[in-house]
Amino acid sequence: MTVTRDMIGRMVTHHSTEGTWTGVLRDIDPTWMDPASMPGERRHYDMSWVYDRKSGREIMVFTNDLEPV
């Protein structure tokens, strides 16, 4: 199952090389562009912001890397 905007406020899980963590989905932006890239090289990315349950930090990750709990 994929994560959608309907799941904002619900728990999601992220699996990475650093381990697995769980947090609350805060927002999804399917048209996010990296402001550090050159204007002619900017691409749209499907990004999500998740409030990490353990550290209390808000983390930005690719939406495709998240799974609902």
VENCORLIN-V393531 format. One record per pair of residues at least 24 apart in sequence whose ideal C-beta (glycine too) atoms are under 8 Angstrom apart, sorted by sequence separation. I is the first residue (numbers start at 1). GAP is how many residues later the second one is. D is the distance in whole Angstrom. If there is no record, write none. Layout:
# VENCORLIN-V393531
i=I gap=GAP d=D
i=I gap=GAP d=D
This chain:
# VENCORLIN-V393531
i=4 gap=24 d=7
i=25 gap=24 d=8
i=26 gap=24 d=6
i=3 gap=25 d=7
i=25 gap=25 d=6
i=26 gap=25 d=5
i=24 gap=26 d=7
i=23 gap=27 d=4
i=24 gap=27 d=5
i=23 gap=28 d=5
i=23 gap=29 d=4
i=24 gap=29 d=7
i=23 gap=30 d=5
i=21 gap=31 d=6
i=22 gap=31 d=5
i=21 gap=32 d=7
i=26 gap=32 d=6
i=21 gap=33 d=6
i=30 gap=33 d=7
i=28 gap=35 d=6
i=12 gap=36 d=8
i=14 gap=36 d=7
i=23 gap=36 d=7
i=12 gap=38 d=6
i=25 gap=41 d=7
i=11 gap=42 d=8
i=3 gap=45 d=7
i=14 gap=45 d=8
i=14 gap=47 d=6
i=22 gap=47 d=6
i=16 gap=49 d=7
i=15 gap=50 d=7
i=14 gap=51 d=6
i=14 gap=52 d=6
i=15 gap=52 d=8
i=13 gap=53 d=7
i=14 gap=53 d=8
i=12 gap=54 d=5
i=13 gap=54 d=5
i=12 gap=55 d=7
i=13 gap=55 d=8
i=12 gap=56 d=6
i=13 gap=56 d=6
i=11 gap=57 d=7
i=12 gap=57 d=6
i=10 gap=58 d=7
i=11 gap=58 d=4
i=10 gap=59 d=7
i=3 gap=60 d=6
i=2 gap=61 d=8
i=7 gap=61 d=6
i=2 gap=62 d=8
i=3 gap=63 d=4
i=3 gap=64 d=7
i=3 gap=65 d=6
i=1 gap=66 d=7
i=1 gap=67 d=6
